[in-house]
Amino acid sequence: MTSDKELEKKVDDLFAKLTPDHAEQILKDIDAMQKSAGKKRNLKNLWLRVGSIAAVFVLVMVGIVAAVNFTRYNKVDTTVTLDVNPSIELHVNRYDRVLRVTPLNADGEKVIGTMQLKNVDLDVAVNALIGSMMKNGYLSEMSNSILVTVDGSDAARNSALTERISSDIEAQLNAGFTGSVLSQTAQHDAALQALADEHSITVGKAQLIQALISRNPLYSFDALSKLSINELNVLLEKEPVADTIHTSGRASTGAYIGEDQALSIACLYVGIEPPEVTLTETIELDYENGRMVYDVEFRKDDCKYEFDIDAVTGEIVSFEQKQKPGSEPVSPSVTPAPPSADIGQERAVAIALSHANVPQNEAVIRKIEKESDNGVQYYEIEFIDSDFEYEYKVNAATGAIIKADKERDDDASGTHTESPENSTGLIGEAKAKEIALRHAGFSAGAVRKLKCELDREKGKLVYEVDFETNGIEYEYTVDAETGEIVKIEKEDDRKDIDDDDDDDFDDDD
């Protein structure tokens, strides 16, 4: 018989067979799983570290690229110089963005004014500057030439920029008048730079002058340096320079008296009518003794005449008379100008303004009257600009300047003032007279010596209206823009009469 212990053991053995013990295997599996998870965690950490390094590398590369681009953006790649009389340099990066604009003279400062052109596209900046030059009278029908000089290290880029800028400027000028653009790429020459510095001009202008001298050694650098780009352009047409300077359009000669007038002046001097003479040389513009002149040469009978006539004023600069040997001597004689010879008010004003070097849009014309003295007719012209008063007498037949006075105006404000022709803001002389007479209670027919003159007081434009009636002299000061009566003064032979309302109008109050 089987004992209880034996029976218990058999039951345990049978249970063990039916339910095997997997604890050890489970522990092994758990250990393996832990090792696998550790490997995965290590791999994940590795990728995280690799990713971090890559991110840092990308940031470093982005920073390097940004720094390179910043350096390139702010590095001057090309310099573009614009010369008229104002001279301006534009410093440009490789992306055609303006880094800075530098005025090279006082006129250049006036052209730039308050414009902020930094970081502006080059084409936009050039258009803005050309527009300002036109507005300020530096570029006009009378002076239509501009010089463009491009200086950079890339020859192909220089050529492309020169062509593009010149084409844009020409189109802009031609929208208002026929312009002329001279363009060139800069030459790097220490001697040229020294000449430019010595004469206070740009290297571009110095380069143009040297090109002219190479064609005509009789020119001097010092003399040509004082000429405007338009005047140099006139000479360039006479002495063309191949390959080095590209030109479009023709230089304006509108500021000059013209070939026909030059011939008339010369003939008038020797008492000969133009149809009576035979030209021995074509009349040409040239540069002599510091001024632009017309070379006029003609023959009559046995006598040959040679003149240099100032191209602006009509003044006879030089005269030479040659006769055939054995012929009867002929003495030059000044004859009165024929009644029909008259250059006109507009021409007379242009001559005076050109001589005074005052742009037309900066001149306020106070007086233009045609007068006569000892049979010689002339235009008496008075005008002001921001600082000075000018008085001119211009020969009505020849355009020669008889008188030229310039005085600083103590009442000047030093600010730009538009001329009456260019401004709709002035009330005009007729309105000023009407205001003064209406206030005084008189009609124009009831007063004597009625006159009106544009003037300036304490920086303001005013009309001075004067007249007499009943033994009393009246002087009204009327604001030229608003029509307001600024001041009234009355006077007779016995005593001064103070108007009761005088203080109300005095602009000191």
C-alpha positions as CSV (number, residue, x, y, z in Angstrom):
1,M,0.0,0.0,0.0
2,T,1.3,3.4,-1.0
3,S,2.0,5.8,1.8
4,D,0.7,9.4,1.9
5,K,4.2,10.9,1.3
6,E,4.8,8.8,-1.8
7,L,1.3,9.7,-3.1
8,E,2.1,13.5,-2.5
9,K,5.4,13.2,-4.4
10,K,3.8,11.5,-7.4
11,V,1.1,14.2,-7.5
12,D,3.8,16.9,-7.4
13,D,5.8,15.2,-10.2
14,L,2.7,15.0,-12.3
15,F,1.9,18.7,-11.8
16,A,5.4,19.7,-12.6
17,K,5.2,17.8,-15.9
18,L,1.8,19.5,-16.7
19,T,3.0,23.0,-15.6
20,P,6.8,23.4,-16.5
21,D,8.8,26.1,-14.6
22,H,9.6,29.1,-17.1
23,A,10.8,31.6,-14.5
24,E,14.4,31.3,-15.4
25,Q,13.6,31.7,-19.1
26,I,11.4,34.6,-18.3
27,L,14.2,36.3,-16.4
28,K,16.6,35.7,-19.3
29,D,14.0,37.1,-21.7
30,I,13.5,40.2,-19.4
31,D,17.3,40.7,-19.3
32,A,17.6,40.4,-23.1
33,M,14.7,42.9,-23.5
34,Q,16.4,45.3,-21.2
35,K,19.6,45.1,-23.1
36,S,17.7,45.6,-26.4
37,A,15.9,48.6,-24.9
38,G,19.2,50.0,-23.8
39,K,20.7,49.7,-27.2
40,K,17.7,51.5,-28.7
41,R,18.0,54.2,-26.1
42,N,21.7,54.5,-26.9
43,L,20.9,54.6,-30.6
44,K,18.3,57.3,-30.0
45,N,20.7,59.3,-27.9
46,L,23.3,58.9,-30.6
47,W,20.9,60.3,-33.3
48,L,19.9,63.1,-31.0
49,R,23.6,64.0,-30.6
50,V,24.2,63.7,-34.3
51,G,21.1,65.9,-35.0
52,S,22.3,68.5,-32.6
53,I,25.8,68.6,-34.2
54,A,24.1,68.9,-37.6
55,A,21.9,71.7,-36.5
56,V,24.9,73.6,-35.1
57,F,26.7,73.0,-38.4
58,V,23.7,74.3,-40.3
59,L,23.5,77.4,-38.1
60,V,27.2,78.0,-38.5
61,M,27.0,77.6,-42.3
62,V,23.9,79.9,-42.4
63,G,25.8,82.5,-40.3
64,I,28.9,82.2,-42.6
65,V,26.7,82.6,-45.7
66,A,24.8,85.5,-44.1
67,A,28.1,87.2,-43.1
68,V,29.5,86.7,-46.7
69,N,26.3,88.1,-48.2
70,F,26.3,91.0,-45.7
71,T,29.9,91.8,-46.6
72,R,29.1,91.5,-50.3
73,Y,26.0,93.7,-50.0
74,N,27.9,96.5,-48.2
75,K,31.0,96.3,-50.3
76,V,31.4,99.0,-53.0
77,D,31.6,97.2,-56.4
78,T,31.2,100.1,-58.8
79,T,31.3,103.9,-58.7
80,V,29.1,105.9,-61.1
81,T,29.9,109.6,-61.5
82,L,27.4,112.1,-63.0
83,D,28.9,115.4,-64.2
84,V,27.0,118.4,-65.6
85,N,28.1,121.3,-63.5
86,P,26.8,119.5,-60.4
87,S,29.1,116.5,-59.8
88,I,27.8,113.5,-57.9
89,E,29.2,110.0,-57.1
90,L,27.1,106.9,-56.6
91,H,28.8,104.0,-54.8
92,V,27.0,100.8,-55.8
93,N,27.2,97.2,-54.6
94,R,27.3,94.1,-56.9
95,Y,23.5,93.9,-56.7
96,D,23.1,97.5,-58.2
97,R,22.0,98.9,-54.8
98,V,23.2,102.3,-53.8
99,L,25.4,102.2,-50.7
100,R,26.0,106.0,-50.5
101,V,25.7,109.1,-52.7
102,T,28.5,111.8,-52.5
103,P,28.1,115.3,-53.7
104,L,31.4,116.6,-55.1
105,N,30.5,120.3,-55.1
106,A,27.9,122.8,-53.8
107,D,25.7,122.3,-56.9
108,G,25.8,118.5,-56.2
109,E,24.5,119.1,-52.7
110,K,21.7,121.2,-54.0
111,V,20.7,118.5,-56.5
112,I,20.6,115.8,-53.8
113,G,18.8,118.0,-51.3
114,T,16.8,115.9,-48.8
115,M,16.6,112.8,-50.9
116,Q,17.5,109.5,-49.1
117,L,19.0,107.2,-51.7
118,K,20.8,104.6,-49.6
119,N,19.8,101.0,-50.5
120,V,17.8,102.4,-53.5
121,D,18.1,100.6,-56.8
122,L,20.7,102.3,-59.0
123,D,18.3,103.0,-61.9
124,V,15.8,104.6,-59.5
125,A,18.5,106.8,-57.9
126,V,19.9,108.0,-61.2
127,N,16.4,108.9,-62.4
128,A,15.8,110.8,-59.2
129,L,19.1,112.8,-59.6
130,I,18.5,113.6,-63.2
131,G,15.0,114.8,-62.4
132,S,16.4,117.1,-59.7
133,M,19.0,118.4,-62.2
134,M,16.3,119.2,-64.7
135,K,14.1,120.8,-62.0
136,N,16.9,123.0,-60.7
137,G,17.8,124.2,-64.2
138,Y,21.2,122.4,-64.5
139,L,19.9,120.3,-67.4
140,S,17.8,122.2,-70.0
141,E,17.4,123.1,-73.6
142,M,20.2,125.7,-73.1
143,S,22.6,123.1,-71.5
144,N,21.6,119.6,-72.3
145,S,24.8,117.6,-71.8
146,I,25.8,115.1,-69.1
147,L,28.9,112.9,-68.6
148,V,28.6,109.4,-67.1
149,T,31.7,107.7,-65.9
150,V,31.6,104.1,-64.6
151,D,34.5,102.7,-62.5
152,G,34.6,99.1,-61.5
153,S,36.9,96.0,-61.6
154,D,34.7,94.0,-64.0
155,A,35.1,95.3,-67.5
156,A,32.0,93.5,-68.8
157,R,29.9,94.8,-66.0
158,N,31.3,98.4,-66.5
159,S,30.3,98.3,-70.2
160,A,26.8,96.9,-69.5
161,L,26.2,99.5,-66.7
162,T,27.5,102.4,-68.9
163,E,25.2,101.4,-71.7
164,R,22.2,100.9,-69.5
165,I,22.5,104.1,-67.5
166,S,23.3,106.2,-70.5
167,S,20.2,104.8,-72.3
168,D,18.0,105.5,-69.3
169,I,19.3,109.1,-68.9
170,E,18.9,109.8,-72.6
171,A,15.3,108.6,-72.5
172,Q,14.5,110.8,-69.5
173,L,16.1,113.9,-71.0
174,N,14.3,113.4,-74.3
175,A,11.0,113.4,-72.6
176,G,11.5,117.1,-71.9
177,F,14.0,118.2,-74.6
178,T,16.7,116.7,-76.8
179,G,19.5,115.7,-74.5
180,S,23.1,114.6,-75.1
181,V,24.8,111.9,-73.0
182,L,28.6,111.3,-72.9
183,S,29.7,108.1,-71.4
184,Q,33.0,106.4,-70.6
185,T,34.7,103.8,-68.3
186,A,37.2,105.2,-65.9
187,Q,40.9,104.9,-66.5
188,H,43.1,104.4,-63.4
189,D,45.9,106.9,-63.8
190,A,47.7,108.5,-60.9
191,A,48.6,111.6,-63.0
192,L,45.0,112.0,-64.0
193,Q,43.9,111.8,-60.4
194,A,46.5,114.5,-59.5
195,L,45.2,116.8,-62.2
196,A,41.6,116.3,-61.0
197,D,42.5,117.1,-57.4
198,E,44.6,120.1,-58.5
199,H,41.7,121.7,-60.4
200,S,38.9,120.5,-58.0
201,I,37.1,118.4,-60.7
202,T,36.1,114.8,-61.0
203,V,38.5,112.2,-62.5
204,G,35.8,111.6,-65.2
205,K,35.9,115.2,-66.3
206,A,39.7,115.2,-66.2
207,Q,39.7,112.2,-68.4
208,L,37.3,113.9,-70.9
209,I,39.6,117.0,-71.0
210,Q,42.7,114.9,-71.6
211,A,41.0,113.2,-74.5
212,L,40.2,116.6,-76.0
213,I,43.8,117.8,-75.5
214,S,45.1,114.7,-77.2
215,R,43.2,115.8,-80.3
216,N,44.1,119.5,-80.0
217,P,47.3,120.2,-78.1
218,L,46.5,124.0,-78.3
219,Y,44.0,123.5,-75.5
220,S,45.2,123.8,-72.0
221,F,44.0,121.7,-69.1
222,D,43.5,124.7,-66.8
223,A,41.3,126.5,-69.3
224,L,39.1,123.6,-70.2
225,S,38.7,122.6,-66.5
226,K,36.6,125.8,-66.1
227,L,34.1,124.8,-68.8
228,S,30.8,123.0,-68.3
229,I,30.2,119.5,-69.7
230,N,27.9,121.1,-72.3
231,E,30.8,123.4,-73.5
232,L,33.2,120.5,-73.5
233,N,30.7,118.5,-75.5
234,V,30.6,121.4,-78.1
235,L,34.3,121.1,-78.5
236,L,34.1,117.3,-78.6
237,E,31.9,117.6,-81.7
238,K,34.7,119.7,-83.2
239,E,37.4,117.3,-82.1
240,P,35.8,113.9,-82.0
241,V,37.5,111.3,-79.8
242,A,37.1,107.8,-81.2
243,D,36.5,104.7,-79.0
244,T,37.2,106.2,-75.6
245,I,34.0,108.3,-75.3
246,H,30.5,107.3,-76.5
247,T,28.2,110.1,-77.3
248,S,24.5,110.4,-78.1
249,G,22.6,113.5,-79.2
250,R,24.3,116.8,-79.9
251,A,25.4,119.5,-77.4
252,S,23.0,122.4,-77.1
253,T,24.0,125.8,-78.5
254,G,20.9,127.5,-77.3
255,A,22.8,129.7,-74.9
256,Y,24.8,131.2,-77.8
257,I,24.0,134.0,-80.1
258,G,24.2,131.7,-83.2
259,E,26.3,131.9,-86.4
260,D,24.0,134.3,-88.3
261,Q,24.1,136.8,-85.4
262,A,27.8,136.4,-85.1
263,L,28.2,137.3,-88.8
264,S,25.9,140.2,-88.4
265,I,27.9,141.6,-85.5
266,A,31.1,141.3,-87.4
267,C,29.7,142.9,-90.6
268,L,28.1,145.7,-88.5
269,Y,31.5,146.5,-87.0
270,V,33.1,147.1,-90.4
271,G,30.1,148.7,-92.0
272,I,29.3,145.9,-94.4
273,E,26.0,144.1,-95.0
274,P,26.1,140.3,-94.7
275,P,25.0,139.7,-98.3
276,E,28.0,141.6,-99.5
277,V,30.7,139.3,-98.0
278,T,32.1,135.9,-99.0
279,L,32.9,133.5,-96.2
280,T,36.4,132.2,-96.4
281,E,35.9,129.6,-93.6
282,T,32.8,128.0,-92.2
283,I,31.7,129.8,-89.0
284,E,32.5,127.6,-86.1
285,L,32.3,127.6,-82.3
286,D,35.7,127.4,-80.6
287,Y,37.4,128.2,-77.3
288,E,39.7,131.2,-77.1
289,N,41.1,133.3,-74.3
290,G,38.9,131.7,-71.6
291,R,35.5,131.9,-73.5
292,M,33.5,130.2,-76.2
293,V,33.7,132.2,-79.4
294,Y,32.6,132.1,-83.0
295,D,35.4,132.2,-85.5
296,V,34.1,134.4,-88.3
297,E,36.3,134.9,-91.5
298,F,35.1,136.6,-94.6
299,R,36.3,138.7,-97.6
300,K,35.0,141.7,-99.4
301,D,36.9,143.0,-102.4
302,D,40.6,143.2,-101.6
303,C,40.1,143.0,-97.8
304,K,39.9,139.9,-95.5
305,Y,38.4,140.1,-92.0
306,E,38.8,137.7,-89.1
307,F,36.8,138.0,-85.9
308,D,36.4,136.1,-82.7
309,I,32.9,136.9,-81.4
310,D,31.9,136.0,-77.8
311,A,29.4,133.2,-78.3
312,V,27.3,134.3,-75.3
313,T,27.4,138.1,-75.2
314,G,28.2,139.0,-78.8
315,E,31.2,141.0,-77.8
316,I,34.0,141.3,-80.3
317,V,37.0,139.6,-78.6
318,S,39.5,140.0,-81.4
319,F,39.6,141.5,-84.9
320,E,42.1,141.4,-87.7
321,Q,42.0,143.0,-91.1
322,K,44.2,142.0,-94.0
323,Q,44.5,143.7,-97.3
324,K,46.2,142.8,-100.6
325,P,49.5,144.7,-101.1
326,G,49.0,148.0,-103.0
327,S,45.2,148.2,-102.3
328,E,43.7,151.3,-100.6
329,P,43.5,150.9,-96.8
330,V,40.1,150.4,-95.3
331,S,39.4,151.4,-91.7
332,P,36.8,149.6,-89.7
333,S,33.9,151.7,-88.6
334,V,31.2,151.1,-86.1
335,T,27.8,151.9,-87.6
336,P,24.4,152.1,-85.8
337,A,22.4,148.9,-85.6
338,P,19.6,148.7,-88.2
339,P,16.2,149.2,-86.6
340,S,15.2,145.7,-87.5
341,A,18.1,144.1,-85.6
342,D,16.8,143.1,-82.2
343,I,17.7,140.0,-80.2
344,G,14.5,140.3,-78.2
345,Q,13.7,140.3,-74.4
346,E,14.0,136.5,-74.0
347,R,17.5,136.4,-75.6
348,A,18.6,139.4,-73.6
349,V,17.6,137.8,-70.3
350,A,19.3,134.5,-71.3
351,I,22.5,136.4,-72.0
352,A,22.4,138.2,-68.6
353,L,21.6,135.1,-66.6
354,S,24.3,133.1,-68.4
355,H,26.9,135.9,-67.7
356,A,25.8,136.0,-64.0
357,N,25.8,132.2,-63.8
358,V,22.3,132.2,-62.3
359,P,20.0,129.3,-63.4
360,Q,16.8,130.7,-64.9
361,N,14.6,129.0,-62.3
362,E,16.5,130.7,-59.5
363,A,16.2,134.2,-60.9
364,V,13.4,136.6,-60.0
365,I,13.1,139.2,-62.8
366,R,12.3,142.6,-61.4
367,K,12.6,144.7,-64.6
368,I,13.0,144.4,-68.3
369,E,12.9,147.6,-70.3
370,K,14.1,148.6,-73.7
371,E,16.1,151.9,-73.5
372,S,18.1,154.0,-75.9
373,D,21.3,156.0,-75.3
374,N,23.0,158.0,-78.0
375,G,21.3,156.0,-80.7
376,V,22.2,152.7,-79.2
377,Q,19.3,150.5,-78.1
378,Y,19.7,148.1,-75.2
379,Y,17.7,146.1,-72.7
380,E,17.9,147.1,-69.1
381,I,17.4,144.0,-66.9
382,E,17.2,143.7,-63.2
383,F,16.9,140.4,-61.3
384,I,17.6,138.8,-58.0
385,D,18.5,135.3,-56.8
386,S,18.7,133.9,-53.2
387,D,21.6,136.2,-52.3
388,F,22.3,139.0,-54.8
389,E,20.8,141.8,-56.8
390,Y,21.9,142.1,-60.5
391,E,21.6,144.9,-63.0
392,Y,22.5,144.4,-66.7
393,K,22.4,146.4,-69.9
394,V,22.4,144.2,-73.0
395,N,22.9,145.6,-76.5
396,A,19.6,145.0,-78.3
397,A,21.2,144.5,-81.7
398,T,24.4,142.5,-80.9
399,G,23.7,141.0,-77.4
400,A,26.9,142.5,-76.1
401,I,26.9,143.3,-72.4
402,I,27.2,147.0,-71.8
403,K,26.9,147.0,-68.0
404,A,26.9,144.2,-65.4
405,D,26.5,145.0,-61.7
406,K,26.2,142.5,-58.8
407,E,25.5,143.4,-55.2
408,R,24.7,141.4,-52.1
409,D,21.0,141.8,-51.1
410,D,20.8,142.6,-47.4
411,D,17.1,141.5,-47.4
412,A,17.9,138.1,-48.9
413,S,16.8,135.1,-46.9
414,G,19.4,132.8,-48.5
415,T,16.6,130.4,-49.6
416,H,15.7,129.4,-53.1
417,T,13.0,131.5,-54.8
418,E,11.2,130.7,-58.0
419,S,11.1,133.1,-60.8
420,P,7.7,134.7,-61.7
421,E,7.8,132.8,-65.0
422,N,8.0,129.5,-63.2
423,S,5.7,130.3,-60.4
424,T,1.9,130.8,-60.3
425,G,2.1,132.1,-56.7
426,L,2.8,135.8,-57.4
427,I,-0.2,138.1,-57.9
428,G,1.5,140.2,-60.6
429,E,2.1,144.0,-61.0
430,A,-1.3,144.8,-62.3
431,K,-3.0,143.2,-59.2
432,A,-0.6,144.9,-56.8
433,K,-1.4,148.3,-58.4
434,E,-5.1,147.6,-58.1
435,I,-4.8,146.6,-54.4
436,A,-2.9,149.8,-53.5
437,L,-5.1,152.2,-55.5
438,R,-8.3,150.6,-54.1
439,H,-7.0,151.0,-50.6
440,A,-6.0,154.6,-51.2
441,G,-9.4,155.3,-52.8
442,F,-8.2,156.4,-56.2
443,S,-8.5,155.2,-59.8
444,A,-5.4,154.8,-62.0
445,G,-6.5,157.8,-64.0
446,A,-6.6,160.0,-60.9
447,V,-2.9,159.5,-60.0
448,R,0.4,160.4,-61.6
449,K,3.7,158.6,-61.8
450,L,2.2,155.2,-61.1
451,K,4.8,152.5,-61.0
452,C,5.3,149.1,-59.6
453,E,8.4,147.1,-58.9
454,L,9.1,143.6,-57.6
455,D,11.5,143.7,-54.6
456,R,12.4,141.8,-51.6
457,E,12.2,142.7,-47.9
458,K,13.4,140.5,-45.1
459,G,13.5,137.5,-47.3
460,K,9.9,138.0,-48.7
461,L,9.0,139.1,-52.2
462,V,6.9,142.2,-52.3
463,Y,5.7,144.8,-54.8
464,E,6.5,148.4,-54.2
465,V,3.7,150.5,-55.6
466,D,4.4,154.3,-55.9
467,F,2.1,157.1,-57.2
468,E,1.3,160.8,-56.6
469,T,-2.0,162.7,-56.3
470,N,-3.0,166.1,-54.8
471,G,0.6,166.8,-53.9
472,I,1.0,163.7,-51.8
473,E,3.3,160.8,-52.6
474,Y,2.1,157.3,-51.7
475,E,4.3,154.2,-51.4
476,Y,2.6,150.8,-50.8
477,T,4.4,147.6,-50.0
478,V,2.2,144.6,-51.1
479,D,3.0,141.0,-50.4
480,A,3.8,139.5,-53.8
481,E,2.2,136.1,-53.0
482,T,-0.8,137.0,-50.7
483,G,-1.7,140.5,-51.9
484,E,-1.7,141.7,-48.2
485,I,-0.7,145.3,-47.7
486,V,2.5,145.1,-45.6
487,K,3.2,148.8,-45.2
488,I,2.0,152.3,-46.3
489,E,4.0,155.5,-46.4
490,K,2.7,159.0,-47.4
491,E,4.7,162.2,-47.9
492,D,4.1,165.8,-49.1
493,D,6.4,168.9,-49.5
494,R,5.3,170.4,-46.2
495,K,5.4,167.6,-43.7
496,D,5.4,163.8,-43.3
497,I,2.0,162.4,-43.0
498,D,1.7,159.2,-40.9
499,D,-1.1,157.0,-41.9
500,D,-3.2,156.0,-38.9
501,D,-3.2,152.4,-40.0
502,D,0.5,152.3,-40.9
503,D,1.6,150.3,-37.8
504,D,-1.1,147.7,-38.5
505,F,0.6,146.9,-41.8
506,D,4.3,147.1,-40.7
507,D,5.7,143.6,-40.7
508,D,7.9,144.4,-37.7
509,D,4.9,144.1,-35.5
